[in-house]
Amino acid sequence: MQRRKVSREFQVEAVRLVRERGVSVAQAGRDLGVHETVLRKWVKEIGSDPEQAFPGHGKLKPEQLEIDRLRREVTKLKAECYILKRMARSVCKQFFRERCLIGLRQRIRPRGRPPAKMEIRAFRFS
């Protein structure tokens, strides 16, 4: 069985029938050919936000638009963070490679005089 598509006007009129004329949800649902739980959902949706109720296909509520925008921003920031982590890792590798090579060169060919042995002195504190 296919899903029945109804217009926003039909939904608003069905809710108006229940609210203003005092017809029960079950009776209105039977008369209109809509299940009563669907009709209750419509009543609840119009009650919470009448202006933004039943946005239709492809039209989103402002809150949903904001959520989608924030999700896109989070995805972008995660990608930037990943790139920065990769760059930092490669910079650290390069830095330590150069540092190790410099240390190896110094150990192989020390420049100048070798350092004198350090003396260890004991201090007395009064």
Steps between C-alpha positions, in 0.01 A plus 500: 500500500636838402529788737238764448629852442287780633545874464574743779153654457337162555699449818416848631128453424502159673654653811253791487215248482624332819585818693238756402197286423559259788484183291681208665829392351369150431187629323694757295754234404225266379327778306819617331649155444802570718614284789432663835865480613602697191234759575615523863854556374378783277315662792812475716724641224276802439470555875877519547576739212210605271715706262759231435266199507494274193793653310454265203748312287843658473415787734657482842420671826747771609626280783571216258679739264721614789573138600598414142726806479669408828550140385671623183719730709597215734594284202714780358674560835571128543663496156710805588604341830601181321711697251669696778579181693657346190705814437617513861605136486704551183662815642595314819645211300705739291617690809614185680669363187703821467571502873621141496722563197654803669562292813660222295727747325608651829577158649695394194698821451497712815594859434753675717629366829310227675322622813688469829375257760263664743580499867235404748516700821309437815335800659418536865200699603508656843 
